[in-house]
């Protein structure tokens, strides 16, 4: 029910120090990350997240507000 071996985590973050830290954290936990460009249209992000079904989505509060309602029952973590 979180990040662990062979679990997929979506990173909806801009290119930043936070993105690199999130990548390393997921890898250290044994998971795999899926980088998603937050500048993609909302519909495209919704499709990517729906198709990948990640265990967790890491994003900023601002980006998460823009994507409100995307992903239905996905777990979100704001950084």
Long-range contacts (C-beta under 8 A, 24 or more apart in sequence): 1-55, 2-55, 2-56, 2-75, 3-29, 3-30, 3-31, 3-55, 3-56, 4-29, 4-30, 4-31, 4-55, 5-29, 5-30, 5-31, 6-30, 6-31, 6-32, 7-31, 7-32, 7-55, 7-56, 8-32, 8-33, 8-34, 8-52, 8-53, 8-54, 8-55, 9-33, 9-34, 9-54, 9-55, 9-56, 9-57, 9-58, 10-34, 10-36, 10-48, 10-49, 10-52, 10-54, 10-56, 10-57, 10-58, 11-35, 11-36, 11-58, 11-59, 12-36, 12-38, 12-45, 12-57, 12-58, 12-59, 12-63, 12-64, 12-67, 13-38, 13-58, 13-59, 13-60, 13-63, 13-79, 14-38, 14-39, 18-60, 18-79, 22-58, 22-79, 31-55, 38-63, 38-66, 42-66, 42-67, 42-70, 45-70, 46-70, 46-71, 49-74
